[in-house]
Amino acid sequence: MRPSWTFLTNHGHVLLAVAQDPDKRVSDIADEVGITARATLTILGDLEEAGYLGRTRVGRRTHYVVHPRRHFRHSLTSGHEIGELLDLFADPGQ
């Protein structure tokens, strides 16, 4: 059973998924996060518009680049960079 709430938002989960695999397909990100592909595309657009990631086309695929030096948006966490969150959840094998 999926919990009714989580500590991280879908935006946070999408960002983590992209950081773990910058070449991951939208459908795979959506499956991993548990949201639709359309919602994933909306979130990716939000993150790009806010400067948290960039994207480039590589053939038929999209390659994402996370900008870890960007700061969190909320006043309680704005003194921290998103790279700190990425480091916290980084795969120790990488």
C-alpha positions in Angstrom: 0.0 0.0 0.0 1.4 3.4 -1.0 1.6 5.9 1.9 -0.8 8.8 1.8 2.1 11.3 2.1 5.9 11.4 1.8 8.6 13.7 3.1 9.6 14.7 -0.5 7.4 16.2 -3.1 7.0 14.7 -6.6 9.3 17.5 -7.8 12.0 16.3 -5.3 11.6 12.7 -6.5 11.8 13.6 -10.1 14.9 15.7 -9.5 16.5 12.7 -7.6 15.6 10.3 -10.4 17.2 12.6 -13.0 20.3 13.1 -10.9 20.7 9.4 -10.6 20.4 8.8 -14.3 20.5 11.9 -16.5 19.5 9.9 -19.6 16.5 8.3 -18.0 13.3 8.3 -20.2 10.3 10.3 -19.0 8.2 7.1 -18.8 10.8 5.5 -16.6 11.0 8.5 -14.3 7.2 8.5 -14.1 7.1 4.8 -13.2 9.8 5.2 -10.6 8.1 8.2 -8.9 4.6 6.8 -9.3 3.0 9.6 -11.4 1.9 10.0 -15.0 4.3 10.8 -17.9 2.3 14.0 -18.4 2.9 15.0 -14.7 6.5 14.1 -15.1 6.9 16.4 -18.1 5.2 19.2 -16.2 7.6 18.8 -13.3 10.6 18.6 -15.6 9.4 21.9 -17.2 9.0 23.5 -13.7 12.5 22.4 -12.7 14.0 23.7 -15.9 12.2 27.0 -15.8 13.4 27.5 -12.2 17.0 26.7 -13.2 17.4 23.5 -11.3 18.1 21.5 -14.4 18.8 21.9 -18.1 18.1 19.5 -21.0 19.6 18.9 -24.4 18.5 16.6 -27.1 21.0 13.8 -28.0 19.5 12.1 -31.1 16.0 11.0 -30.1 16.7 11.1 -26.4 16.9 13.8 -23.8 19.9 14.3 -21.6 19.4 16.3 -18.4 21.9 18.3 -16.4 21.2 19.1 -12.7 22.5 22.4 -11.4 23.4 21.4 -7.8 24.4 24.9 -6.7 20.9 26.3 -6.9 19.3 27.0 -3.6 16.0 25.6 -2.2 13.1 27.9 -2.7 11.4 27.8 0.7 12.6 30.3 3.3 13.3 27.6 5.9 15.8 25.8 3.5 16.9 28.6 1.2 20.3 28.7 2.8 21.0 25.2 1.4 21.9 24.1 -2.1 20.0 21.2 -3.8 23.3 19.5 -4.2 23.1 18.7 -0.4 19.9 16.8 -1.0 21.4 15.0 -4.0 24.4 14.0 -1.9 22.2 12.8 0.9 20.4 10.4 -1.5 23.3 9.6 -3.7 24.0 5.9 -4.5 27.1 5.1 -2.4 28.3 2.8 -5.2 28.7 5.7 -7.6 
